[in-house]
Amino acid sequence: MKKILALVLALALLATLGITSAVAEDGWITLRVETYDREIAGLDVTNCWQLKYAQEHFGDPNKIKLEFVSYARWTEGDLLTTALAGGTAPDICVTYNGGLVQQCIDDEGIWQLDDLLNEYGSNLKAFLGDELLTYGQSDHDGDGTPEQWFIPARRISRANVGNFIREDWLKALNMEKPTNIEEFTAYLRAAKEAKLAGDNTSPISFGIYAPDPMYNVRRWTDAWVDFSKVTKEDWFAYARNPEMLPGAKEGFRWMNTMYHEGIIPETFALTDNDQANDTALIMGYNGFFSQQPDQPWRTDKNYEIEMEKNVEGAHWVTVNPFKNESLNKTLHDMYAPAGLSIIIPLTTNEETAVAAMKYLDWMAIPENMFAMQNGIEGINYEGLTEDGIPYGVKSADEVPNENKMHAGDICFISNGLCYGDDAKNAAALALPFKGYEEDVKASYADSLTDAWTQISFPVAIQSETDYGAAVKSAQGKFLADVVSCDPEKFDEVFDAGIQDILNSGAAQMIEEFRAAYNAGNYRGVFPGNL
């Protein structure tokens, strides 16, 4: 595949295919830009308000005709791979598929961007910053100096997961918010004993997240990790295997205890458990759960409002109970500062590549970004707060088709709405949740407490490609077994499960991650250094 892609790209470049942007006789050029289609009713991303705004304010003054090329969001990786291999990719491509981007770098199928960025990207560089730009750099030629191969979008909110507890249950039990595992366990046991949701009381909402089982529980089990026995090298070597870190075993033993006390639901390992969890949350059967920092108040699954309908006085609030005693911190993992990747295929000619960088730079100018993300006052939103943040933001079905928009997919250098500083950005995140603004703000604050950046590697990890799926499958079985097994057999089941995970390919992954770390090819934060 790599050789085919490289050959096609080379031939496409030499032939200057007709699909690539060409210079018209009158001096105009066409710039084709990828954007995502999320199937929003009435929104044609190839002919939307944002395209017309960008054409008027960027395209027309520069004699550049903009075309938006639509790719379905959830299959964009496959679609872009095909387009790149066929020489039909847009001049600006965006993707969350890091493996595809790395393949393009390896094959030299995309533009090296250093010169373009330095000459035409001053606003873009200022918006992203030097540290974030390094996420798009790679020392492909091995001369010791990394080159800029892609533009990493700036992730505005890096908070990942929040923890939520029933404030009304705490009041009923005459308890304060738990601040450590001991207090948290006492709360769970008291809620179960008091049957605060009747016979349906299930103090923890929990299920196995099959795509990545350890991702779903490490925020709990990391509280037991003994960081006095964890080196920075080990932290990165066990990047996908937190269950193997010193002390983590006791976190799983705690989960086993909670299961046998009826605190973790018996159905936690069932494949259709998500629907059961949703029902339990909105019916008020649960006293704790972990999800996105604003999940209780989201419109897609508004656990708060739906629960209020069923239980008078019920209320979710943020809580931080998973204190790691060896660090004296309540650890949270947060997203890397880089969002999606922006590339310029080598099939794009030089003049159009210059236009592409100018367009990204134009997008980074604050007034342009604001317009592309928020639309028109009185149509897309009611007005502005004193801080200049739009309020009364309209949903897609509340505005005319010609004004429908999707900020993140089209103003893609910013993953999230950006208003100039962290305080305003945080306030903007909470503003849509009318009546719950302070709850949302508090949740985001807790989610960023003692936060460490998730681990990634700027080089291909072949063993993860080869064995990653098998390892995750083994981890799912491991989690189901160690949580539900007979407590007297816990150690035996745990040790056997770890060996199964190692045999499934984790041993090779750990070795390759360790080698990447020692070669300096890693990104992320070691909590021991916080």
Residue pairs with C-beta under 8 A, 6 or more apart in sequence:
1 85
1 103
2 103
2 106
2 107
4 85
5 84
5 85
5 103
5 104
5 107
5 109
6 107
6 108
6 109
8 85
8 86
8 87
9 84
9 87
9 107
9 109
9 345
9 346
9 347
11 87
12 20
12 87
12 346
12 347
13 346
13 347
16 22
16 349
17 87
17 88
17 347
19 87
19 88
19 347
20 87
20 91
20 347
20 348
20 349
20 352
21 29
21 30
21 31
21 32
21 91
21 348
21 349
21 351
21 352
21 355
22 29
22 30
22 349
23 29
23 351
24 30
26 63
27 63
28 63
28 64
28 65
29 63
29 64
29 65
29 351
29 352
29 355
30 64
30 65
30 66
30 67
30 352
31 59
31 64
31 65
31 66
31 67
31 91
31 92
31 352
31 355
31 356
31 359
32 67
32 69
32 90
32 91
32 92
33 66
33 67
33 68
33 69
33 90
33 91
33 92
33 356
33 359
34 68
34 69
34 71
34 76
34 80
34 89
34 90
34 92
34 93
34 94
35 45
35 68
35 69
35 70
35 71
35 94
35 409
35 410
35 412
36 45
36 70
36 71
36 72
36 73
36 76
36 94
36 406
36 409
37 45
37 70
37 71
37 72
37 73
38 73
38 406
38 409
39 72
40 396
40 404
40 406
41 396
41 397
42 396
42 397
42 401
42 404
43 396
43 401
43 404
43 405
43 406
44 401
45 51
45 68
45 70
45 406
45 409
45 410
46 67
46 68
46 69
46 70
47 68
48 68
48 404
48 405
48 410
49 375
49 376
49 402
49 403
49 404
49 405
50 372
50 405
50 410
50 411
51 66
51 68
51 410
53 371
53 372
54 66
54 359
54 362
54 363
54 372
55 65
55 66
57 362
57 368
57 371
58 64
58 66
58 358
58 359
58 362
58 368
59 65
59 66
62 355
62 358
64 355
64 358
64 359
66 359
68 410
69 90
71 79
71 80
72 79
73 409
76 94
76 95
76 96
76 97
77 95
77 96
77 97
77 100
80 89
80 93
80 95
80 97
80 100
81 97
81 100
83 89
83 90
83 93
84 93
84 100
84 104
84 109
84 345
87 347
89 345
89 347
90 345
91 344
91 345
91 348
91 352
91 353
91 355
91 356
92 342
92 343
92 344
92 356
92 359
92 360
93 342
93 343
93 344
93 345
94 153
94 340
94 341
94 342
94 343
94 412
95 101
95 340
95 341
95 343
96 339
96 340
96 341
97 341
98 341
98 456
99 460
99 465
101 110
101 149
101 150
101 341
101 343
102 138
102 459
102 460
103 109
103 460
104 110
104 149
104 343
104 345
105 138
105 140
105 149
105 150
106 140
106 460
108 140
108 346
109 345
109 346
110 149
110 150
110 343
110 344
110 345
110 346
111 343
111 344
111 345
111 346
111 348
111 353
112 147
112 148
112 149
113 136
113 148
113 149
113 150
113 151
113 344
113 357
114 147
114 148
116 344
116 353
116 354
116 356
116 357
117 124
117 125
117 133
117 148
117 151
117 357
119 357
120 354
120 357
120 358
120 361
121 357
121 360
121 361
122 361
123 361
123 362
123 364
123 365
124 151
124 357
124 360
124 361
124 363
124 364
124 413
125 133
126 364
127 154
127 364
127 369
127 413
127 414
128 151
128 152
128 154
128 364
128 413
129 154
131 337
132 152
132 154
132 337
132 338
133 148
133 151
133 152
134 146
135 152
135 336
135 337
135 338
135 458
135 523
136 148
136 149
136 150
136 151
136 152
136 338
136 341
137 146
137 147
137 148
137 149
137 458
138 146
138 147
138 149
138 458
138 459
139 145
139 146
139 147
140 147
140 149
141 147
149 343
150 341
150 342
150 343
151 341
151 342
151 343
151 360
151 413
152 337
152 338
152 339
152 340
152 341
152 342
153 338
153 339
153 340
153 341
153 342
153 412
153 413
153 414
153 415
154 337
154 338
154 339
154 413
154 414
154 415
154 418
155 335
155 336
155 337
155 338
155 339
155 415
155 416
156 414
156 415
156 416
156 417
156 418
156 425
157 416
157 425
157 426
157 429
157 444
158 334
158 335
158 336
158 337
158 448
158 451
158 453
159 293
159 332
159 334
159 335
159 444
159 447
159 448
159 451
160 292
160 293
160 332
160 333
160 334
160 335
160 447
160 454
161 219
161 290
161 291
161 292
161 293
161 332
161 333
161 447
162 290
162 291
162 292
162 293
162 294
162 295
162 318
162 443
162 444
162 446
162 447
163 219
163 288
163 289
163 290
163 318
163 319
163 320
163 321
163 322
163 446
164 288
164 289
164 290
164 291
164 295
164 296
164 316
164 317
164 318
164 319
164 443
165 177
165 178
165 187
165 287
165 288
165 316
165 317
165 318
165 319
165 321
166 191
166 196
166 286
166 287
166 288
166 314
166 315
166 316
166 317
167 315
167 316
167 317
168 311
168 313
168 314
168 315
169 187
169 191
169 196
169 287
170 176
170 177
170 187
172 194
172 196
173 187
173 190
173 191
173 194
173 196
175 186
175 187
175 190
176 183
177 317
177 319
177 321
178 184
178 186
178 187
178 319
178 321
179 320
179 321
179 323
180 321
180 323
180 325
181 223
181 224
181 254
181 321
181 322
181 323
183 321
184 288
184 321
184 322
185 254
185 258
187 203
187 287
187 288
188 203
188 204
188 258
188 263
188 287
188 288
189 261
189 263
191 201
191 203
191 287
192 201
192 203
192 261
192 262
192 263
194 201
195 201
196 287
197 283
197 284
197 285
197 286
197 287
197 311
200 280
200 283
200 285
201 285
201 287
202 262
202 263
202 264
202 265
202 280
202 285
202 286
203 263
203 286
203 287
203 288
204 258
204 263
204 264
204 265
204 286
204 287
204 288
204 289
205 265
205 277
205 280
205 281
205 286
205 288
205 289
206 264
206 265
206 268
206 277
206 289
207 267
207 268
207 269
207 270
207 273
207 274
207 276
207 277
208 216
208 268
208 269
208 273
208 476
208 479
208 480
209 215
209 216
210 271
210 472
210 476
211 472
212 472
213 472
213 475
213 476
213 478
213 479
214 240
214 241
214 242
214 243
214 475
214 479
217 251
217 255
217 479
218 242
218 243
218 333
219 290
219 322
219 331
219 332
219 333
220 251
220 255
220 290
220 322
221 242
221 243
221 248
221 251
221 252
221 255
222 242
222 245
222 248
222 251
222 322
222 324
222 331
222 527
223 251
223 322
223 323
223 324
223 330
223 331
224 247
224 248
224 249
224 250
224 251
224 254
224 324
225 242
225 245
225 246
225 247
225 248
225 251
225 324
225 326
226 246
226 247
226 326
227 324
227 326
227 327
227 527
227 528
228 326
229 246
229 247
230 245
230 246
230 528
232 517
232 526
232 528
232 529
233 514
233 517
233 518
234 245
235 245
235 455
235 526
235 527
235 528
236 455
236 513
236 514
236 516
236 517
236 522
236 524
236 526
237 510
237 511
237 513
237 514
237 517
238 244
238 245
238 510
238 513
239 455
239 457
239 513
239 524
240 464
240 468
240 471
240 506
240 509
240 513
241 471
241 475
241 501
241 506
241 509
241 510
242 248
243 249
243 252
243 475
243 478
243 498
243 501
244 498
244 501
244 506
244 510
247 326
249 494
252 479
252 482
252 483
252 494
253 490
253 494
255 264
255 482
255 483
256 482
256 483
256 484
256 485
256 487
256 490
257 487
258 264
259 266
259 268
259 483
259 484
260 487
264 483
265 273
265 276
265 280
267 273
267 276
268 480
268 483
269 479
269 480
269 483
269 484
270 276
277 289
278 301
278 303
280 286
281 289
281 303
281 307
282 303
282 306
282 307
282 310
283 307
283 310
283 311
284 307
284 310
284 311
284 314
288 319
289 303
292 298
293 318
293 440
293 443
293 444
293 446
293 447
294 429
294 430
294 433
294 440
294 443
294 444
295 301
295 303
296 302
296 303
296 304
296 316
296 436
296 439
296 443
297 303
297 304
297 305
297 433
297 436
297 439
297 440
303 316
304 315
304 316
304 436
307 314
307 316
308 314
308 315
316 439
317 439
317 442
318 439
318 442
318 443
318 445
318 446
318 447
319 446
320 330
320 446
320 449
321 330
322 330
322 331
323 329
323 330
324 330
324 331
324 527
327 450
327 527
327 528
327 530
329 450
329 527
329 530
330 449
330 450
331 450
331 451
331 452
331 527
332 446
332 447
332 448
332 449
332 450
332 451
332 452
333 451
333 452
333 453
333 454
334 447
334 448
334 451
334 452
334 453
334 454
335 453
335 454
336 453
336 454
336 456
336 523
336 524
337 453
339 415
339 416
340 412
340 415
342 360
342 412
342 413
344 353
344 356
344 357
348 356
360 413
362 368
363 369
363 372
363 411
363 413
364 413
366 420
369 411
369 413
369 414
369 418
370 419
372 407
372 410
372 411
373 407
373 408
373 411
373 414
373 417
373 418
374 380
374 381
374 390
374 393
374 407
374 417
375 381
375 399
375 403
375 405
376 403
377 383
377 384
377 390
379 394
379 399
379 400
379 403
380 390
380 393
380 394
380 399
380 403
380 405
381 390
381 391
381 392
381 393
381 394
382 390
382 391
382 392
382 393
383 390
383 391
383 392
384 390
384 391
385 391
385 427
385 431
387 419
387 424
387 427
388 419
388 420
388 424
389 419
389 424
389 427
389 428
389 431
390 428
391 431
393 431
393 432
396 404
396 405
407 417
408 414
408 415
408 416
416 425
417 425
417 428
417 429
418 425
419 425
419 428
426 441
426 444
426 445
427 441
429 440
429 441
429 444
430 436
430 437
430 438
430 440
430 441
430 444
431 437
433 439
433 440
450 527
450 530
452 524
452 525
452 526
452 527
452 530
453 523
453 524
453 525
454 524
455 522
455 523
455 524
456 522
456 523
456 524
457 513
457 516
457 521
457 522
457 523
458 521
458 522
458 523
459 516
459 519
459 521
461 509
461 512
461 513
461 516
462 512
463 505
463 508
463 509
463 511
463 512
464 509
464 512
466 505
466 508
467 504
467 505
467 506
467 508
467 509
468 505
468 509
470 504
470 505
471 501
471 504
471 505
471 506
471 509
473 504
474 497
474 500
474 501
474 503
474 504
474 506
475 501
477 497
477 500
478 497
478 498
478 500
478 501
481 493
481 497
482 490
482 493
482 494
482 497
485 493
516 522
